[in-house]
Amino acid sequence: MNSDWQYVLYICYIFIFMFMAKLLKEKTGFFKSIIVPTSLMAGFIGLSLGPEVIGLFQFDQHFYSPLVSHFMGIGFI
């Protein structure tokens, strides 16, 4: 069973990935010239550092699935 602080840690992972993507977008000339949303870059960073590829971070799929679907709906509105 996960504690409440585990969910706070998951949210911090999102902020870290967004910050890494923002820095990568600002400092790299390749990403300055093409239009790539920061959130998409952060998603690819999280996917590559997640448990499926490198395994640096462990994620709870039951936490992120509803979170992503709700935020996609809010972003669409």
N, C-alpha and C positions, 0 to 999 in steps of 0.2 A: 504494500500500500504506500502510495506517495504522500509525503507531507505537503502542507500548504506552501512551504518555501521552495519546493521542487517546481511548482508552477511559476513562481517568481523568477526562478533561474531560467526557465524556458522562455519567458518574456525577455529576460536579459540577453539570451542568445539571439533573439530577433533583433534587438537593438545593436548588438555587436556586429551582426552580419550586415545590417543596414549601414553602420558606420564604416565598415570595411569596404562596402560597395561604393559609398560616397567618396571615400579617399581614393579608391582605385579609379573612379570616374573623373575626379578632379586632377589627379596627378599623371594619369596615363594619356598620352596623346592619341592613341588608337580609339579609346572610348570617348574622347572629346569630339572626335570627328563624326562618329555615328550616333544615332539616337537610340539609346538603350535605357529603359527606365531603371532607376536605382533599385526599386523593389525586385525587378526581374534578376538583376545581377546579384542581389542579396540572396534570392532564392537559389540560384545556381551555386553560390558560395556555401550556403547551408546544405545543399544537396551533396556537394562534393566533400564537405567536412563531416557529414552525418554518418550514421552507422552503416549505410549501404556501400560507401566507397572507401573512405579513409578510416572512419570509425573514431574520430577525435571527440565528437559529441554524441551523446545518447539522447534520443528524442522519444517522446511518448506519442504514438500515432493517434491515440484516442483523445489527446488534448489538442493537437494541431489541426486535425481534420475539420472539426466544427469551427475552430477559430478562423481558418482560412476561408471556409465557405461563407461565414458571416461577414468577414471583412471584404470579400469579393462583392457581396450584395450591397454593402454600404458604399463601396467604391463605385459601383454601377449607378447607384441612386445619385 
